[in-house]
């Protein structure tokens, strides 16, 4: 089984939980491994409204430029 290794992480997106989940899926479909930070806290503090804290999507530093391009090219 392949193990994910996140050494030096950088932020490529900041938003609410549902946006972060969409961005994470978009990155994964482009071949970029990513993770979400503060997902649990945001869901607990605000499960029904957009009142929780920001959720971050993080990628390995080596994939930062490509990941930011993928995020920037997404259709709204």
C-alpha positions in Angstrom: 0.0 0.0 0.0 1.4 3.4 -1.0 1.7 5.9 1.9 1.1 9.6 1.5 4.1 11.7 2.6 3.6 15.4 3.1 6.9 17.0 4.0 6.8 20.7 3.2 3.2 21.8 2.8 2.0 25.0 1.2 -1.5 26.5 0.9 -3.1 26.7 -2.5 -6.6 27.5 -1.5 -8.5 28.9 1.5 -12.3 28.9 1.8 -15.2 27.1 3.4 -15.4 23.3 3.8 -17.5 22.5 0.7 -15.2 24.7 -1.5 -12.1 23.1 -0.1 -13.6 19.6 -0.8 -14.2 20.5 -4.4 -10.7 22.0 -4.8 -9.2 18.8 -3.3 -11.1 16.7 -5.7 -10.1 18.9 -8.6 -6.4 18.6 -7.6 -6.6 14.9 -7.2 -8.2 14.5 -10.7 -5.2 16.4 -12.0 -2.8 14.1 -10.2 -1.9 16.3 -7.3 -2.0 14.9 -3.8 -3.6 17.3 -1.4 -4.9 17.5 2.1 -7.4 19.6 4.0 -6.5 21.4 7.2 -9.0 22.4 9.9 -11.8 20.4 8.3 -13.1 18.9 11.5 -13.0 22.1 13.5 -14.9 23.9 10.7 -17.6 21.2 10.5 -18.0 21.2 14.3 -18.2 24.9 14.7 -20.6 25.5 11.8 -22.2 22.5 10.3 -25.2 24.4 8.8 -23.9 27.9 8.1 -20.7 29.6 6.7 -19.8 30.9 10.2 -16.8 28.6 10.8 -13.2 29.3 10.3 -11.4 28.9 7.0 -10.4 25.6 5.7 -7.1 25.3 3.9 -6.1 23.0 1.0 -2.4 22.1 1.2 0.0 20.4 -1.3 3.6 19.4 -1.2 5.9 22.4 -1.9 7.2 20.6 -5.0 3.7 20.7 -6.6 2.8 24.2 -5.6 3.2 25.9 -9.0 1.2 23.3 -10.9 -1.5 23.1 -8.1 -2.0 26.8 -8.2 -2.4 26.7 -12.0 -5.0 24.0 -11.6 -6.9 26.0 -9.0 -6.7 29.2 -11.1 -8.0 27.5 -14.2 -11.1 26.0 -12.6 -14.4 27.0 -14.0 -16.6 28.8 -11.5 
